[in-house]
Amino acid sequence: MIELHPEYLTRHGKPQFAVLPIEEFDRLKAYLEDLEDLLALRQAKDAEAGTPAFGIEELRRRLAADEPDGERR
């Protein structure tokens, strides 16, 4: 986990805001963006679960079969 060193700003003796050094904020922001990407990937994989799929070798075979005389580029 990212180590944070926040400074707290208070109002009427209660914490209202947390201020982070910019380097920590940037690391935290990048971390959250990565987590969002991971969540989107997992959701896409779940949505595609059970759909027919094939591997790279099958794709190459199919592409080669579509080319004239079976030639590959």
FIGU-788125 format. One record per residue: residue number from 0; residue in one letter; chain; y, z, x of N, C-alpha, C, CB in turn. Coordinates in steps of 0.001 Angstrom, whole numbers, plus 524288, in hexadecimal, padded with zeros to 5 digits. Glycine has a CB too. Example, Ala and Ser with C-alpha at 12.3 -4.5 7.8 and 13.67 -1.06 7.14 Angstrom:
# residues 2
{rec 0, A, A, {7E9C6, 81E78, 83386}, {7EE6C, 81E78, 8300C}, {7F31C, 81E78, 83390}, {7EE87, 82356, 82C2C}}
{rec 1, S, A, {7F736, 81BA8, 83232}, {7FBDC, 81BE4, 83566}, {8001E, 81EBE, 83264}, {7FDAA, 8165D, 83704}}
***
This chain:
# residues 73
{rec 0, M, A, {7FB61, 80000, 80347}, {80000, 80000, 80000}, {804D5, 80000, 8036D}, {80003, 804B9, 7FC4A}}
{rec 1, I, A, {80903, 7FE33, 8014F}, {80DEC, 7FDE4, 80425}, {81077, 80347, 80453}, {8119F, 7F9DC, 80198}}
{rec 2, E, A, {811FE, 804E6, 808EF}, {814B4, 809E3, 80976}, {81A71, 8091A, 80811}, {8141E, 80C22, 80F1A}}
{rec 3, L, A, {81C5D, 80C3E, 80471}, {821BD, 80BBF, 802A4}, {824DE, 81099, 80418}, {821E9, 80ADA, 7FCB6}}
{rec 4, H, A, {829D0, 80FAF, 8052D}, {82D67, 813ED, 80680}, {83238, 8138A, 802F5}, {82F01, 813B1, 80C6C}}
{rec 5, P, A, {83199, 814EF, 7FDF1}, {83601, 81457, 7FA56}, {83A13, 818AD, 7FAF4}, {83408, 81441, 7F4C0}}
{rec 6, E, A, {83ED7, 8174D, 7F9C0}, {84314, 81B14, 7F91C}, {8440F, 81B4C, 7F33E}, {8483D, 8197E, 7FC55}}
{rec 7, Y, A, {84468, 81FEE, 7F11A}, {8451A, 82082, 7EB78}, {84ACA, 821A7, 7EA37}, {84191, 824DD, 7E952}}
{rec 8, L, A, {84CC1, 81EEC, 7E65B}, {851F4, 81FF3, 7E44F}, {85140, 822DC, 7DF2F}, {8552E, 81AC5, 7E38E}}
{rec 9, T, A, {85441, 826F7, 7DE85}, {85391, 82A3B, 7D9E8}, {8585B, 829FC, 7D661}, {8527A, 82FDF, 7DB80}}
{rec 10, R, A, {85770, 82B6F, 7D194}, {85BA2, 82BFA, 7CDB6}, {85A77, 830FF, 7CAC5}, {85BFE, 8270E, 7C9DE}}
{rec 11, H, A, {85E23, 83488, 7CADA}, {85D7D, 8399F, 7C854}, {858A6, 83C6E, 7CA68}, {85D1A, 838F7, 7C25E}}
{rec 12, G, A, {857B7, 83BCD, 7CF73}, {85365, 83E80, 7D1FD}, {84E08, 83C13, 7D133}, {8533C, 843E2, 7D023}}
{rec 13, K, A, {84DCE, 837A9, 7CE65}, {848C8, 83516, 7CD75}, {848AB, 82FCE, 7D03F}, {847CC, 83460, 7C77F}}
{rec 14, P, A, {8443E, 82E75, 7D2A9}, {843E3, 82960, 7D54D}, {844C1, 824E7, 7D171}, {83E87, 828C4, 7D7FF}}
{rec 15, Q, A, {84818, 82135, 7D2E7}, {8493A, 81CB9, 7CF98}, {847BE, 81790, 7D236}, {84EFA, 81CAD, 7CE2A}}
{rec 16, F, A, {8484B, 8175B, 7D75D}, {84747, 81286, 7DA3D}, {844A1, 813D1, 7DF66}, {84C66, 80F6F, 7DB2F}}
{rec 17, A, A, {8419D, 81005, 7E14E}, {83F4A, 81068, 7E684}, {84149, 80BCB, 7E9B1}, {8391D, 81078, 7E646}}
{rec 18, V, A, {84328, 80CE9, 7EE5F}, {84530, 808E3, 7F1DD}, {8417B, 8087F, 7F682}, {84AEE, 80A28, 7F3AE}}
{rec 19, L, A, {83FE2, 803A5, 7F7B6}, {83C3D, 802BA, 7FC06}, {83EED, 7FFAC, 8005C}, {83758, 7FFC6, 7FA1A}}
{rec 20, P, A, {83D3C, 8007E, 80542}, {83F00, 7FCF5, 80967}, {83D51, 7F763, 8080E}, {83CC1, 7FEA6, 80ED7}}
{rec 21, I, A, {84071, 7F38E, 8096D}, {83F6B, 7EE24, 807DD}, {83A20, 7EC3A, 809C9}, {843B3, 7EA93, 809EC}}
{rec 22, E, A, {83881, 7EDDF, 80E65}, {8336F, 7EC34, 81071}, {82EFD, 7EE22, 80CED}, {832AB, 7EE3A, 81612}}
{rec 23, E, A, {82F5A, 7F301, 80B26}, {82B5B, 7F51F, 807AF}, {82B88, 7F26B, 80263}, {82C10, 7FB08, 80705}}
{rec 24, F, A, {83038, 7F168, 8006B}, {830B8, 7EEA4, 7FB74}, {82E41, 7E93C, 7FBD3}, {8367F, 7EE30, 7F9DC}}
{rec 25, D, A, {82F57, 7E661, 80014}, {82D2A, 7E11D, 800C2}, {82739, 7E13E, 80116}, {82F6A, 7DE8C, 805AF}}
{rec 26, R, A, {8250C, 7E517, 803DD}, {81F56, 7E593, 80434}, {81D06, 7E6D8, 7FEE0}, {81DCB, 7E9D2, 80831}}
{rec 27, L, A, {81F87, 7EA53, 7FC05}, {81DAF, 7EBC5, 7F6D5}, {81DEE, 7E720, 7F31E}, {820E7, 7F050, 7F4AC}}
{rec 28, K, A, {8221F, 7E428, 7F361}, {822AF, 7DF8E, 7F012}, {81E70, 7DB88, 7F14B}, {82820, 7DD20, 7F0C7}}
{rec 29, A, A, {81D77, 7DA81, 7F64D}, {81962, 7D6CA, 7F7D6}, {81406, 7D8B2, 7F608}, {81966, 7D5F9, 7FDCF}}
{rec 30, Y, A, {8130B, 7DDC4, 7F67B}, {80E1A, 7E00D, 7F4CC}, {80D51, 7DF41, 7EEEE}, {80DEB, 7E5E8, 7F629}}
{rec 31, L, A, {8115F, 7E03B, 7EBE7}, {81102, 7DF8E, 7E63C}, {8103C, 7D9D4, 7E4C7}, {815E8, 7E1B1, 7E391}}
{rec 32, E, A, {812C4, 7D64B, 7E792}, {8120B, 7D0B3, 7E68F}, {80C6B, 7CF1C, 7E7AA}, {815D7, 7CD6B, 7E9E8}}
{rec 33, D, A, {80A2F, 7D12F, 7EBEA}, {804B6, 7D011, 7ED1C}, {8011F, 7D227, 7E8CF}, {80333, 7D276, 7F26A}}
{rec 34, L, A, {80242, 7D6CB, 7E6D9}, {7FF19, 7D903, 7E29E}, {7FF77, 7D5B2, 7DDAF}, {800D4, 7DEA0, 7E171}}
{rec 35, E, A, {80425, 7D3B6, 7DC89}, {804C1, 7D04B, 7D7F8}, {8018B, 7CB50, 7D8A4}, {80A92, 7CEEA, 7D719}}
{rec 36, D, A, {80197, 7C91F, 7DD67}, {7FE79, 7C472, 7DE73}, {7F8AC, 7C592, 7DDC0}, {7FF88, 7C26A, 7E3FD}}
{rec 37, L, A, {7F6E9, 7CA0A, 7DFB2}, {7F16A, 7CB83, 7DF2F}, {7EFED, 7CC2D, 7D96E}, {7F04F, 7D097, 7E239}}
{rec 38, L, A, {7F34D, 7CEA1, 7D66F}, {7F248, 7CF4F, 7D0DD}, {7F1F7, 7CA07, 7CE21}, {7F68A, 7D2B3, 7CE57}}
{rec 39, A, A, {7F589, 7C682, 7CF62}, {7F576, 7C148, 7CD03}, {7F073, 7BE64, 7CE75}, {7FA47, 7BE15, 7CEC1}}
{rec 40, L, A, {7EEBD, 7BED7, 7D357}, {7E9E2, 7BC57, 7D50B}, {7E539, 7BE88, 7D20A}, {7E915, 7BD17, 7DAF7}}
{rec 41, R, A, {7E4FF, 7C3A1, 7D18E}, {7E0A7, 7C60D, 7CEB3}, {7E0A6, 7C46A, 7C8FA}, {7E0F3, 7CC04, 7CF1D}}
{rec 42, Q, A, {7E547, 7C41C, 7C699}, {7E59A, 7C271, 7C12A}, {7E3D3, 7BCC9, 7C096}, {7EB31, 7C315, 7BF1C}}
{rec 43, A, A, {7E553, 7B970, 7C44C}, {7E3B9, 7B3F2, 7C41C}, {7DDD0, 7B37F, 7C4C5}, {7E690, 7B0BE, 7C861}}
{rec 44, K, A, {7DB9D, 7B68E, 7C866}, {7D5F2, 7B66F, 7C922}, {7D31F, 7B848, 7C43A}, {7D45D, 7B9D2, 7CDD1}}
{rec 45, D, A, {7D522, 7BC60, 7C1C6}, {7D2BD, 7BE4C, 7BCF2}, {7D30A, 7BA2F, 7B8A4}, {7D56A, 7C35E, 7BB25}}
{rec 46, A, A, {7D771, 7B776, 7B84D}, {7D81E, 7B371, 7B446}, {7D46A, 7AEDA, 7B52F}, {7DDCE, 7B181, 7B42E}}
{rec 47, E, A, {7D307, 7ADD1, 7BA12}, {7CF98, 7A973, 7BB6E}, {7C9DA, 7AB01, 7BB94}, {7D129, 7A738, 7C0AA}}
{rec 48, A, A, {7C8C5, 7AFF7, 7BABD}, {7C354, 7B1D0, 7BAFF}, {7BFF8, 7AED4, 7B720}, {7C302, 7B7C0, 7B9E3}}
{rec 49, G, A, {7BB88, 7AD14, 7B8F5}, {7B7DF, 7AA55, 7B597}, {7B8C6, 7A478, 7B52C}, {7B815, 7AC9F, 7B055}}
{rec 50, T, A, {7BCFD, 7A288, 7B786}, {7BDE5, 79CE0, 7B75D}, {7BAB8, 79A4E, 7BBAC}, {7C3D4, 79B90, 7B7F8}}
{rec 51, P, A, {7B8FF, 79586, 7BABF}, {7B5F1, 792DC, 7BEC3}, {7B927, 79215, 7C3C4}, {7B3FE, 78D90, 7BCB5}}
{rec 52, A, A, {7B697, 792AD, 7C824}, {7B926, 791F4, 7CD32}, {7B542, 78F98, 7D103}, {7BB56, 79735, 7CF53}}
{rec 53, F, A, {7B759, 78D50, 7D531}, {7B3FD, 78B43, 7D94F}, {7B6B3, 78C0C, 7DE8B}, {7B2B4, 78562, 7D862}}
{rec 54, G, A, {7B3A2, 78BDF, 7E2B3}, {7B598, 78CE4, 7E7F0}, {7B7F3, 78818, 7EA87}, {7B14A, 78EF9, 7EB45}}
{rec 55, I, A, {7B9CE, 788E2, 7EF3C}, {7BC72, 784BC, 7F229}, {7B8CC, 78030, 7F356}, {7BEA9, 786E5, 7F73C}}
{rec 56, E, A, {7B3DB, 78135, 7F46A}, {7B033, 77CF8, 7F595}, {7AF5E, 77988, 7F0C5}, {7AAEF, 77F30, 7F77F}}
{rec 57, E, A, {7AF0B, 77BF0, 7EC31}, {7AE8D, 778E7, 7E762}, {7B373, 775AF, 7E670}, {7AD81, 77C80, 7E2B6}}
{rec 58, L, A, {7B805, 777DF, 7E788}, {7BCEC, 774FC, 7E6F7}, {7BCF6, 77041, 7EA9B}, {7C1A7, 77891, 7E81D}}
{rec 59, R, A, {7BB60, 770FF, 7EF6F}, {7BB35, 76C99, 7F328}, {7B775, 76866, 7F13D}, {7B98D, 76E7F, 7F8AA}}
{rec 60, R, A, {7B2ED, 76A02, 7EF43}, {7AF20, 7663D, 7ED47}, {7B170, 76328, 7E8BD}, {7AA12, 76906, 7EB8E}}
{rec 61, R, A, {7B409, 765D8, 7E52E}, {7B656, 76332, 7E0AA}, {7BAB7, 75F83, 7E24C}, {7B867, 76732, 7DCC0}}
{rec 62, L, A, {7BDEA, 76128, 7E5F6}, {7C227, 75DCA, 7E7C3}, {7C007, 758F5, 7EA8F}, {7C5D2, 760D4, 7EB64}}
{rec 63, A, A, {7BC01, 759B3, 7EDB2}, {7B9AA, 7554B, 7F07A}, {7B743, 75175, 7EC96}, {7B57C, 75739, 7F466}}
{rec 64, A, A, {7B505, 7536A, 7E85C}, {7B29E, 75009, 7E46E}, {7B6B8, 74CDA, 7E182}, {7AF6D, 7534B, 7E091}}
{rec 65, D, A, {7BB82, 74ED0, 7E12B}, {7BFB5, 74C12, 7DE72}, {7C239, 747CF, 7E1B7}, {7C3CE, 74FE4, 7DCC4}}
{rec 66, E, A, {7C178, 747EE, 7E6EB}, {7C3EE, 7440C, 7EA53}, {7C0A1, 73F19, 7EA88}, {7C4B7, 74645, 7EFE1}}
{rec 67, P, A, {7C33D, 73AA0, 7EB31}, {7C046, 735B3, 7EB8A}, {7BC62, 735CE, 7F01A}, {7C40C, 73109, 7EC2C}}
{rec 68, D, A, {7B7B9, 73414, 7EF26}, {7B395, 733D6, 7F314}, {7B25C, 73922, 7F574}, {7B514, 73015, 7F757}}
{rec 69, G, A, {7B3E6, 73D48, 7F2E4}, {7B2AC, 74280, 7F4DA}, {7B58A, 743E1, 7F9D8}, {7ACF1, 742F7, 7F5BF}}
{rec 70, E, A, {7B991, 740EB, 7FB43}, {7BC81, 741FC, 80016}, {7C000, 746AF, 7FF5A}, {7BFC8, 73D35, 801B8}}
{rec 71, R, A, {7C0A2, 7498D, 80383}, {7C419, 74E1E, 8036E}, {7C90B, 74CD5, 8066A}, {7C161, 75303, 805CB}}
{rec 72, R, A, {7CD39, 74F28, 804CC}, {7D23A, 74E58, 8077F}, {7D2B0, 751C7, 80C2D}, {7D6C5, 74F55, 803E0}}
***
